[in-house]
Amino acid sequence: MTVTTGCLTNIGPPAGAQVNNPNIRSDNTSAFDDITRGYRQQALFGSADFDIVPKKLTLTLGTRYYRINTTETGFGAESFYCADAGPPPCTANQPPALPNGVVSNNETTENLNLTYSGFRSRADLSWKITEDVLLYYTWSQGFRPGGFNRGSLIRTPPGQDYTFKSPPGYAPDTLVNNELGWKTQWMDHRLEFNSSVYQEDWKNAQVELFEPCCFGNVSFLVNGPSYRVRGVETAVVARPLHGLTIAGSAAWNSGSLTASPLLYDVAGAPITSIPHPFGTPGSPPSQSPPFSGNLRIRYDFEVGEYHAFCQIGGTHQAHSYSATGNATTFDQAGFSTYDASLGAGKDAWLAQLYGQNLSDTRANLYENNSQAITAITPNRPRTAGVRFSYRF
């Protein structure tokens, strides 16, 4: 084939790369990722209950030891500008000599073999005030395991004095939850009222970055901000009449960014020209509406030998922000939807007619412009159907 500077050329993995297909790719392939990831997870956990006051006050203690090993080998390449590296085949992504070139995505040579281990624990104190009233306090820890990105990219934005290299991987993030709640039943068990208040401290959150102007044209994950979320949630179930059930739940949350660390360049110096890459202190986390709730009313009744029911319900979600930090953020409006269903059954079969999103609301679930245009993910439109089930 003819090689022209800046044009495409055949690509393939270099010798020694641990890939599934070691061959040069065809003329129809301009980019590929030939990656193998491995995971090995081990865990040991235990829990014990201590009756401080028999049948009244109970302390529960538990812990979990985890050990997670994750590996990655392989190679990724793209043919754009690859011809500048020499005649085909090209076995490097983009030669580092090119401005803003991509470092070769040779995971085999980067020794991507990481092990994370530690303990995550829980303590719960429950007080059974009466047979129908329980008060509890819970302290618990959680985490998400780390992993690897799709290669590492070097980027020197025009007019900037820093060069950024995306990390090959990211570490676990952690969550500590403090929760005070109660579970109660009233009026001869015809009214159930449960609720809790909580505070969650989320540290070193795993955040995806995608800013072609500053970090390169590939998204990647980093450990970055910390958040504190305070909230209240409640659930009520009432059975005022025989066959009539009214159930509803709601949650109010107030989240804020408590730490927004700087990014660092390839020399280890902080990039001060991006002062808040993950958002300004006090800003809310993305996709976190301050309020959400639902209500359902169901009536069960008998028609001869058939068991029938009818049900209506609705949900509401307040506005939320699509993103935080050094990215375009959209304020996604709140919305409400309504559903209904009715049906009848006998013995093992049940037939029902249902309708979802009866008001045909167009909700904005997620909005972004990462593909150079503004794209919105809507909810499902009005949907109606018939469902038949049989239990064997």
TORZA-608386 format. One record per residue (C-alpha): residue in three letters; residue number from 1; x, y, z. Coordinates in Angstrom, 2 decimals, padded with zeros to 5 digits. Layout:
N
+---------+-----+---------+---------+---------+
: residuo : num :       X :       Y :       Z :
+---------+-----+---------+---------+---------+
:     ala : NUM :       X :       Y :       Z :
...
+---------+-----+---------+---------+---------+
END
This chain:
392
+---------+-----+---------+---------+---------+
: residuo : num :       X :       Y :       Z :
+---------+-----+---------+---------+---------+
:     met :   1 :  000.00 :  000.00 :  000.00 :
:     thr :   2 :  001.08 :  003.60 : -000.50 :
:     val :   3 :  002.12 :  005.44 :  002.65 :
:     thr :   4 :  001.28 :  009.13 :  002.94 :
:     thr :   5 :  002.29 :  011.25 :  005.91 :
:     gly :   6 : -000.54 :  011.57 :  008.42 :
:     cys :   7 : -002.70 :  008.91 :  006.79 :
:     leu :   8 : -003.79 :  005.47 :  007.93 :
:     thr :   9 : -001.73 :  002.33 :  007.66 :
:     asn :  10 : -001.95 : -001.30 :  008.72 :
:     ile :  11 : -001.54 : -001.91 :  012.43 :
:     gly :  12 : -000.77 : -004.82 :  014.71 :
:     pro :  13 :  000.70 : -005.74 :  018.10 :
:     pro :  14 :  004.47 : -005.68 :  018.64 :
:     ala :  15 :  006.46 : -008.83 :  019.17 :
:     gly :  16 :  006.16 : -010.17 :  022.70 :
:     ala :  17 :  002.80 : -008.56 :  023.48 :
:     gln :  18 :  000.48 : -010.99 :  025.27 :
:     val :  19 : -002.49 : -010.75 :  022.92 :
:     asn :  20 : -005.15 : -013.12 :  021.62 :
:     asn :  21 : -004.38 : -012.31 :  017.97 :
:     pro :  22 : -000.68 : -011.62 :  017.24 :
:     asn :  23 : -001.27 : -010.94 :  013.53 :
:     ile :  24 : -001.27 : -007.67 :  011.61 :
:     arg :  25 : -004.86 : -006.51 :  011.18 :
:     ser :  26 : -006.56 : -006.19 :  007.81 :
:     asp :  27 : -006.90 : -003.03 :  005.70 :
:     asn :  28 : -010.40 : -002.57 :  007.14 :
:     thr :  29 : -009.18 : -002.21 :  010.73 :
:     ser :  30 : -008.15 :  001.28 :  011.85 :
:     ala :  31 : -008.12 :  000.68 :  015.63 :
:     phe :  32 : -008.26 : -002.27 :  018.02 :
:     asp :  33 : -007.92 : -003.27 :  021.67 :
:     asp :  34 : -006.69 : -006.80 :  022.25 :
:     ile :  35 : -006.84 : -006.91 :  026.04 :
:     thr :  36 : -007.09 : -009.72 :  028.59 :
:     arg :  37 : -008.13 : -008.86 :  032.14 :
:     gly :  38 : -007.94 : -011.18 :  035.11 :
:     tyr :  39 : -009.55 : -011.05 :  038.54 :
:     arg :  40 : -009.05 : -013.11 :  041.65 :
:     gln :  41 : -011.13 : -012.30 :  044.71 :
:     gln :  42 : -010.82 : -013.85 :  048.14 :
:     ala :  43 : -012.85 : -012.99 :  051.22 :
:     leu :  44 : -013.34 : -014.13 :  054.79 :
:     phe :  45 : -016.12 : -012.68 :  056.92 :
:     gly :  46 : -017.84 : -013.25 :  060.23 :
:     ser :  47 : -020.53 : -011.74 :  062.44 :
:     ala :  48 : -021.56 : -012.15 :  066.07 :
:     asp :  49 : -024.58 : -010.99 :  068.10 :
:     phe :  50 : -024.37 : -010.07 :  071.79 :
:     asp :  51 : -027.52 : -009.70 :  073.88 :
:     ile :  52 : -026.67 : -006.89 :  076.28 :
:     val :  53 : -030.24 : -007.02 :  077.61 :
:     pro :  54 : -031.91 : -010.29 :  076.57 :
:     lys :  55 : -034.56 : -009.78 :  073.87 :
:     lys :  56 : -034.23 : -006.01 :  074.26 :
:     leu :  57 : -030.76 : -004.62 :  073.49 :
:     thr :  58 : -028.51 : -006.39 :  070.98 :
:     leu :  59 : -025.06 : -005.51 :  069.69 :
:     thr :  60 : -023.97 : -006.97 :  066.35 :
:     leu :  61 : -020.33 : -006.85 :  065.24 :
:     gly :  62 : -019.04 : -008.06 :  061.91 :
:     thr :  63 : -016.01 : -007.72 :  059.67 :
:     arg :  64 : -014.88 : -008.86 :  056.25 :
:     tyr :  65 : -011.33 : -009.38 :  055.07 :
:     tyr :  66 : -010.87 : -009.04 :  051.33 :
:     arg :  67 : -008.00 : -009.58 :  048.94 :
:     ile :  68 : -008.53 : -008.65 :  045.29 :
:     asn :  69 : -005.92 : -009.19 :  042.61 :
:     thr :  70 : -006.48 : -007.70 :  039.17 :
:     thr :  71 : -004.22 : -008.02 :  036.13 :
:     glu :  72 : -004.23 : -006.76 :  032.57 :
:     thr :  73 : -002.14 : -007.68 :  029.53 :
:     gly :  74 : -002.47 : -006.95 :  025.84 :
:     phe :  75 : -002.10 : -004.14 :  023.36 :
:     gly :  76 : -004.22 : -001.37 :  021.86 :
:     ala :  77 : -003.49 :  000.55 :  018.68 :
:     glu :  78 : -004.98 :  003.05 :  016.31 :
:     ser :  79 : -003.75 :  003.88 :  012.82 :
:     phe :  80 : -004.27 :  007.65 :  012.87 :
:     tyr :  81 : -000.91 :  009.35 :  012.17 :
:     cys :  82 :  000.67 :  005.92 :  012.55 :
:     ala :  83 :  002.13 :  006.15 :  009.05 :
:     asp :  84 :  004.46 :  008.88 :  010.31 :
:     ala :  85 :  006.26 :  006.20 :  012.31 :
:     gly :  86 :  007.46 :  004.50 :  009.15 :
:     pro :  87 :  006.25 :  002.00 :  006.57 :
:     pro :  88 :  003.53 : -000.47 :  007.50 :
:     pro :  89 :  002.86 : -002.40 :  009.55 :
:     cys :  90 :  002.75 :  000.05 :  012.45 :
:     thr :  91 :  003.02 : -001.56 :  015.89 :
:     ala :  92 :  002.95 :  001.58 :  018.02 :
:     asn :  93 : -000.16 :  003.61 :  018.68 :
:     gln :  94 :  001.24 :  007.05 :  017.84 :
:     pro :  95 :  004.95 :  007.77 :  017.97 :
:     pro :  96 :  005.83 :  009.83 :  021.06 :
:     ala :  97 :  007.72 :  012.25 :  018.82 :
:     leu :  98 :  004.43 :  013.56 :  017.46 :
:     pro :  99 :  002.84 :  016.47 :  019.37 :
:     asn : 100 :  000.34 :  015.19 :  021.93 :
:     gly : 101 :  001.11 :  011.65 :  020.84 :
:     val : 102 : -000.38 :  008.64 :  022.54 :
:     val : 103 :  002.01 :  006.51 :  024.53 :
:     ser : 104 :  001.97 :  002.96 :  023.25 :
:     asn : 105 : -000.89 :  001.05 :  024.88 :
:     asn : 106 :  001.26 : -001.99 :  025.58 :
:     glu : 107 : -000.28 : -003.28 :  028.80 :
:     thr : 108 :  002.06 : -006.26 :  028.68 :
:     thr : 109 :  005.11 : -004.07 :  029.41 :
:     glu : 110 :  003.42 : -001.88 :  032.04 :
:     asn : 111 :  003.26 : -004.67 :  034.66 :
:     leu : 112 : -000.43 : -004.11 :  035.38 :
:     asn : 113 : -000.73 : -006.45 :  038.34 :
:     leu : 114 : -002.25 : -004.92 :  041.45 :
:     thr : 115 : -003.49 : -006.39 :  044.73 :
:     tyr : 116 : -005.75 : -004.58 :  047.19 :
:     ser : 117 : -006.57 : -006.01 :  050.60 :
:     gly : 118 : -007.96 : -004.93 :  053.94 :
:     phe : 119 : -010.89 : -005.11 :  056.34 :
:     arg : 120 : -014.36 : -003.62 :  056.05 :
:     ser : 121 : -016.46 : -003.79 :  059.18 :
:     arg : 122 : -019.90 : -003.09 :  060.62 :
:     ala : 123 : -021.42 : -002.45 :  064.06 :
:     asp : 124 : -025.12 : -002.35 :  064.82 :
:     leu : 125 : -026.91 : -001.59 :  068.09 :
:     ser : 126 : -030.65 : -002.36 :  068.14 :
:     trp : 127 : -033.09 : -001.61 :  070.93 :
:     lys : 128 : -036.45 : -003.39 :  070.88 :
:     ile : 129 : -038.51 : -000.91 :  072.88 :
:     thr : 130 : -041.74 : -002.89 :  072.44 :
:     glu : 131 : -042.82 : -005.80 :  070.27 :
:     asp : 132 : -043.73 : -003.29 :  067.56 :
:     val : 133 : -041.06 : -000.60 :  067.94 :
:     leu : 134 : -037.37 : -001.08 :  067.13 :
:     leu : 135 : -034.69 :  001.64 :  067.27 :
:     tyr : 136 : -031.25 :  001.02 :  065.78 :
:     tyr : 137 : -027.89 :  002.63 :  065.06 :
:     thr : 138 : -025.54 :  001.31 :  062.37 :
:     trp : 139 : -021.94 :  002.13 :  061.51 :
:     ser : 140 : -020.66 :  000.43 :  058.38 :
:     gln : 141 : -017.87 :  000.60 :  055.81 :
:     gly : 142 : -017.93 : -000.11 :  052.10 :
:     phe : 143 : -015.66 :  000.09 :  049.05 :
:     arg : 144 : -015.41 : -000.47 :  045.32 :
:     pro : 145 : -012.39 : -002.34 :  043.93 :
:     gly : 146 : -009.82 : -000.64 :  041.73 :
:     gly : 147 : -009.00 : -001.42 :  038.12 :
:     phe : 148 : -007.18 : -000.31 :  034.99 :
:     asn : 149 : -007.79 :  002.25 :  032.29 :
:     arg : 150 : -007.51 :  001.77 :  028.54 :
:     gly : 151 : -003.82 :  002.56 :  028.27 :
:     ser : 152 : -002.10 :  005.81 :  029.23 :
:     leu : 153 : -002.29 :  009.02 :  027.24 :
:     ile : 154 :  000.05 :  012.03 :  027.22 :
:     arg : 155 : -001.49 :  015.40 :  026.42 :
:     thr : 156 : -000.04 :  018.92 :  026.30 :
:     pro : 157 : -002.98 :  021.29 :  025.68 :
:     pro : 158 : -002.29 :  024.24 :  023.34 :
:     gly : 159 : -001.28 :  027.32 :  025.28 :
:     gln : 160 : -000.78 :  025.44 :  028.54 :
:     asp : 161 :  002.42 :  024.90 :  030.51 :
:     tyr : 162 :  001.70 :  021.35 :  031.67 :
:     thr : 163 :  001.80 :  017.86 :  030.21 :
:     phe : 164 : -000.70 :  015.41 :  031.64 :
:     lys : 165 : -000.49 :  011.63 :  031.56 :
:     ser : 166 : -003.59 :  009.64 :  032.40 :
:     pro : 167 : -002.94 :  006.96 :  035.01 :
:     pro : 168 : -002.84 :  003.30 :  033.96 :
:     gly : 169 : -005.21 :  002.41 :  036.80 :
:     tyr : 170 : -007.18 :  003.56 :  039.81 :
:     ala : 171 : -007.45 :  002.42 :  043.44 :
:     pro : 172 : -010.52 :  001.48 :  045.52 :
:     asp : 173 : -012.72 :  004.22 :  046.90 :
:     thr : 174 : -014.29 :  003.96 :  050.36 :
:     leu : 175 : -017.55 :  004.83 :  052.10 :
:     val : 176 : -018.35 :  005.17 :  055.81 :
:     asn : 177 : -022.03 :  005.22 :  056.77 :
:     asn : 178 : -023.56 :  006.35 :  060.06 :
:     glu : 179 : -027.28 :  005.66 :  060.30 :
:     leu : 180 : -029.96 :  006.06 :  062.99 :
:     gly : 181 : -033.36 :  004.58 :  062.24 :
:     trp : 182 : -036.50 :  002.95 :  063.51 :
:     lys : 183 : -038.97 :  000.29 :  062.39 :
:     thr : 184 : -042.45 :  000.51 :  063.88 :
:     gln : 185 : -045.96 : -000.92 :  063.55 :
:     trp : 186 : -049.13 :  000.71 :  064.89 :
:     met : 187 : -052.92 :  000.27 :  065.03 :
:     asp : 188 : -052.84 : -003.49 :  065.37 :
:     his : 189 : -050.23 : -003.76 :  062.58 :
:     arg : 190 : -052.39 : -001.86 :  060.09 :
:     leu : 191 : -049.85 :  000.96 :  059.91 :
:     glu : 192 : -046.13 :  000.46 :  059.36 :
:     phe : 193 : -043.75 :  003.41 :  059.63 :
:     asn : 194 : -040.01 :  003.05 :  059.05 :
:     ser : 195 : -037.45 :  005.81 :  058.73 :
:     ser : 196 : -033.76 :  006.62 :  059.08 :
:     val : 197 : -031.36 :  009.55 :  059.07 :
:     tyr : 198 : -027.83 :  009.04 :  057.85 :
:     gln : 199 : -024.49 :  010.56 :  056.98 :
:     glu : 200 : -022.20 :  009.02 :  054.38 :
:     asp : 201 : -018.56 :  010.01 :  053.86 :
:     trp : 202 : -017.33 :  008.95 :  050.45 :
:     lys : 203 : -013.58 :  009.34 :  049.94 :
:     asn : 204 : -011.26 :  009.04 :  046.93 :
:     ala : 205 : -014.26 :  008.61 :  044.66 :
:     gln : 206 : -013.64 :  006.93 :  041.31 :
:     val : 207 : -014.49 :  009.57 :  038.70 :
:     glu : 208 : -014.43 :  009.30 :  034.92 :
:     leu : 209 : -012.78 :  012.19 :  033.07 :
:     phe : 210 : -013.31 :  012.99 :  029.41 :
:     glu : 211 : -011.99 :  016.35 :  028.24 :
:     pro : 212 : -010.33 :  016.12 :  024.79 :
:     cys : 213 : -009.04 :  019.69 :  025.14 :
:     cys : 214 : -006.96 :  018.92 :  028.20 :
:     phe : 215 : -006.56 :  015.17 :  028.79 :
:     gly : 216 : -006.79 :  013.50 :  025.38 :
:     asn : 217 : -009.57 :  011.94 :  023.38 :
:     val : 218 : -010.06 :  008.86 :  025.59 :
:     ser : 219 : -012.05 :  008.72 :  028.82 :
:     phe : 220 : -010.34 :  007.31 :  031.92 :
:     leu : 221 : -010.96 :  006.84 :  035.64 :
:     val : 222 : -009.06 :  008.52 :  038.46 :
:     asn : 223 : -009.34 :  008.69 :  042.23 :
:     gly : 224 : -010.33 :  012.21 :  043.06 :
:     pro : 225 : -012.92 :  013.98 :  045.17 :
:     ser : 226 : -014.53 :  013.25 :  048.51 :
:     tyr : 227 : -018.21 :  013.82 :  049.32 :
:     arg : 228 : -020.41 :  014.01 :  052.38 :
:     val : 229 : -024.07 :  013.09 :  051.97 :
:     arg : 230 : -026.67 :  013.67 :  054.66 :
:     gly : 231 : -030.18 :  012.42 :  054.20 :
:     val : 232 : -033.49 :  011.17 :  055.52 :
:     glu : 233 : -035.56 :  008.36 :  054.09 :
:     thr : 234 : -038.95 :  007.10 :  055.17 :
:     ala : 235 : -041.48 :  004.45 :  054.16 :
:     val : 236 : -045.13 :  004.09 :  055.18 :
:     val : 237 : -047.49 :  001.16 :  054.56 :
:     ala : 238 : -051.13 :  001.54 :  055.64 :
:     arg : 239 : -054.02 : -000.93 :  055.44 :
:     pro : 240 : -057.03 :  001.17 :  056.49 :
:     leu : 241 : -059.62 : -001.20 :  055.00 :
:     his : 242 : -059.75 : -004.88 :  054.14 :
:     gly : 243 : -058.02 : -005.33 :  050.78 :
:     leu : 244 : -056.82 : -001.71 :  050.56 :
:     thr : 245 : -053.08 : -001.02 :  050.79 :
:     ile : 246 : -051.47 :  002.41 :  050.61 :
:     ala : 247 : -047.65 :  002.42 :  050.41 :
:     gly : 248 : -045.27 :  005.30 :  049.91 :
:     ser : 249 : -041.62 :  006.14 :  050.41 :
:     ala : 250 : -039.47 :  009.23 :  050.06 :
:     ala : 251 : -035.84 :  010.28 :  050.41 :
:     trp : 252 : -034.28 :  013.70 :  050.97 :
:     asn : 253 : -030.53 :  014.02 :  050.36 :
:     ser : 254 : -028.07 :  016.86 :  050.67 :
:     gly : 255 : -024.63 :  016.08 :  049.26 :
:     ser : 256 : -021.60 :  018.31 :  049.02 :
:     leu : 257 : -018.05 :  018.08 :  047.76 :
:     thr : 258 : -015.67 :  018.18 :  050.74 :
:     ala : 259 : -012.34 :  017.73 :  048.93 :
:     ser : 260 : -011.35 :  018.46 :  045.33 :
:     pro : 261 : -007.66 :  017.62 :  044.88 :
:     leu : 262 : -005.58 :  018.97 :  042.03 :
:     leu : 263 : -004.33 :  016.90 :  039.14 :
:     tyr : 264 : -000.57 :  016.47 :  038.68 :
:     asp : 265 :  001.57 :  016.67 :  035.56 :
:     val : 266 :  004.14 :  014.13 :  034.39 :
:     ala : 267 :  006.80 :  015.83 :  036.56 :
:     gly : 268 :  004.66 :  015.52 :  039.72 :
:     ala : 269 :  003.81 :  019.23 :  039.94 :
:     pro : 270 :  000.20 :  020.31 :  040.62 :
:     ile : 271 : -001.73 :  021.68 :  037.64 :
:     thr : 272 : -002.93 :  024.96 :  039.13 :
:     ser : 273 : -004.49 :  026.17 :  035.88 :
:     ile : 274 : -007.30 :  023.64 :  036.58 :
:     pro : 275 : -008.12 :  024.68 :  040.17 :
:     his : 276 : -011.17 :  022.44 :  040.69 :
:     pro : 277 : -011.04 :  019.49 :  038.27 :
:     phe : 278 : -013.77 :  017.65 :  040.22 :
:     gly : 279 : -015.96 :  020.61 :  041.14 :
:     thr : 280 : -015.95 :  023.51 :  043.58 :
:     pro : 281 : -016.16 :  022.71 :  047.32 :
:     gly : 282 : -019.76 :  022.47 :  048.43 :
:     ser : 283 : -021.13 :  021.50 :  045.02 :
:     pro : 284 : -023.51 :  018.48 :  044.92 :
:     pro : 285 : -022.58 :  015.13 :  043.39 :
:     ser : 286 : -023.87 :  014.38 :  039.92 :
:     gln : 287 : -027.06 :  012.43 :  039.25 :
:     ser : 288 : -028.19 :  013.02 :  042.86 :
:     pro : 289 : -031.66 :  014.58 :  043.11 :
:     pro : 290 : -032.35 :  016.22 :  046.49 :
:     phe : 291 : -035.77 :  014.52 :  046.65 :
:     ser : 292 : -037.39 :  011.40 :  045.25 :
:     gly : 293 : -040.60 :  009.68 :  046.27 :
:     asn : 294 : -043.32 :  007.29 :  045.23 :
:     leu : 295 : -046.90 :  006.42 :  046.23 :
:     arg : 296 : -048.93 :  003.31 :  045.41 :
:     ile : 297 : -052.59 :  002.48 :  046.14 :
:     arg : 298 : -053.78 : -001.10 :  045.62 :
:     tyr : 299 : -057.15 : -002.73 :  046.21 :
:     asp : 300 : -057.53 : -006.52 :  046.27 :
:     phe : 301 : -061.02 : -008.04 :  046.06 :
:     glu : 302 : -062.86 : -011.21 :  045.12 :
:     val : 303 : -065.13 : -011.65 :  042.09 :
:     gly : 304 : -066.76 : -015.03 :  042.45 :
:     glu : 305 : -063.95 : -017.58 :  042.39 :
:     tyr : 306 : -061.44 : -015.08 :  041.03 :
:     his : 307 : -059.00 : -012.92 :  042.93 :
:     ala : 308 : -058.85 : -009.45 :  041.35 :
:     phe : 309 : -056.98 : -006.25 :  041.98 :
:     cys : 310 : -056.56 : -002.70 :  040.73 :
:     gln : 311 : -053.61 : -000.43 :  041.40 :
:     ile : 312 : -052.42 :  003.09 :  040.69 :
:     gly : 313 : -049.07 :  004.63 :  041.50 :
:     gly : 314 : -046.84 :  007.61 :  040.88 :
:     thr : 315 : -043.23 :  008.67 :  041.30 :
:     his : 316 : -041.55 :  012.04 :  041.47 :
:     gln : 317 : -037.88 :  012.97 :  041.20 :
:     ala : 318 : -036.46 :  016.45 :  041.72 :
:     his : 319 : -033.88 :  018.03 :  039.45 :
:     ser : 320 : -030.28 :  016.85 :  039.35 :
:     tyr : 321 : -026.98 :  017.86 :  037.75 :
:     ser : 322 : -025.52 :  015.72 :  034.98 :
:     ala : 323 : -021.86 :  016.19 :  035.93 :
:     thr : 324 : -019.47 :  017.96 :  038.26 :
:     gly : 325 : -016.00 :  019.38 :  037.87 :
:     asn : 326 : -014.17 :  020.41 :  034.71 :
:     ala : 327 : -016.99 :  019.34 :  032.41 :
:     thr : 328 : -020.13 :  020.77 :  030.86 :
:     thr : 329 : -022.91 :  020.43 :  033.43 :
:     phe : 330 : -026.63 :  020.31 :  032.61 :
:     asp : 331 : -029.40 :  020.97 :  035.12 :
:     gln : 332 : -031.80 :  018.07 :  034.50 :
:     ala : 333 : -035.36 :  019.05 :  035.37 :
:     gly : 334 : -037.47 :  017.11 :  037.83 :
:     phe : 335 : -040.34 :  014.95 :  036.61 :
:     ser : 336 : -043.34 :  012.86 :  037.68 :
:     thr : 337 : -044.74 :  009.68 :  036.14 :
:     tyr : 338 : -047.90 :  007.65 :  036.77 :
:     asp : 339 : -048.71 :  003.96 :  036.36 :
:     ala : 340 : -051.83 :  001.79 :  036.70 :
:     ser : 341 : -052.75 : -001.87 :  036.41 :
:     leu : 342 : -055.68 : -004.22 :  036.99 :
:     gly : 343 : -055.99 : -007.95 :  036.77 :
:     ala : 344 : -057.59 : -011.16 :  037.89 :
:     gly : 345 : -056.38 : -014.64 :  038.62 :
:     lys : 346 : -057.36 : -018.04 :  039.89 :
:     asp : 347 : -055.25 : -020.81 :  041.35 :
:     ala : 348 : -051.87 : -020.66 :  039.58 :
:     trp : 349 : -052.61 : -018.19 :  036.74 :
:     leu : 350 : -052.86 : -014.42 :  036.64 :
:     ala : 351 : -053.78 : -012.05 :  033.80 :
:     gln : 352 : -053.35 : -008.31 :  034.03 :
:     leu : 353 : -053.58 : -005.13 :  031.97 :
:     tyr : 354 : -051.00 : -002.45 :  032.75 :
:     gly : 355 : -050.04 :  001.04 :  031.70 :
:     gln : 356 : -046.76 :  002.81 :  032.45 :
:     asn : 357 : -045.99 :  006.53 :  032.23 :
:     leu : 358 : -049.66 :  007.26 :  031.55 :
:     ser : 359 : -049.04 :  011.01 :  031.26 :
:     asp : 360 : -046.39 :  010.31 :  028.57 :
:     thr : 361 : -043.87 :  012.47 :  030.43 :
:     arg : 362 : -040.57 :  013.12 :  028.65 :
:     ala : 363 : -038.06 :  012.95 :  031.49 :
:     asn : 364 : -034.41 :  013.89 :  031.05 :
:     leu : 365 : -032.53 :  011.05 :  032.75 :
:     tyr : 366 : -029.06 :  012.05 :  031.56 :
:     glu : 367 : -027.69 :  014.85 :  029.38 :
:     asn : 368 : -024.16 :  015.28 :  028.01 :
:     asn : 369 : -022.20 :  016.69 :  025.09 :
:     ser : 370 : -019.27 :  014.28 :  025.12 :
:     gln : 371 : -019.81 :  013.39 :  021.42 :
:     ala : 372 : -019.70 :  017.03 :  020.20 :
:     ile : 373 : -023.52 :  017.27 :  020.26 :
:     thr : 374 : -025.90 :  017.53 :  023.18 :
:     ala : 375 : -027.50 :  014.13 :  023.77 :
:     ile : 376 : -030.36 :  013.35 :  026.15 :
:     thr : 377 : -031.32 :  009.95 :  027.52 :
:     pro : 378 : -035.13 :  010.00 :  027.98 :
:     asn : 379 : -037.36 :  007.68 :  029.95 :
:     arg : 380 : -039.68 :  005.19 :  028.29 :
:     pro : 381 : -042.77 :  006.76 :  026.67 :
:     arg : 382 : -046.32 :  005.75 :  027.53 :
:     thr : 383 : -046.50 :  001.96 :  027.43 :
:     ala : 384 : -049.50 : -000.36 :  027.73 :
:     gly : 385 : -049.64 : -004.11 :  027.64 :
:     val : 386 : -051.18 : -007.38 :  028.76 :
:     arg : 387 : -049.26 : -009.79 :  030.95 :
:     phe : 388 : -050.12 : -013.42 :  031.66 :
:     ser : 389 : -048.30 : -015.60 :  034.19 :
:     tyr : 390 : -048.63 : -019.15 :  035.46 :
:     arg : 391 : -046.93 : -020.63 :  038.52 :
:     phe : 392 : -045.81 : -024.24 :  038.19 :
+---------+-----+---------+---------+---------+
END
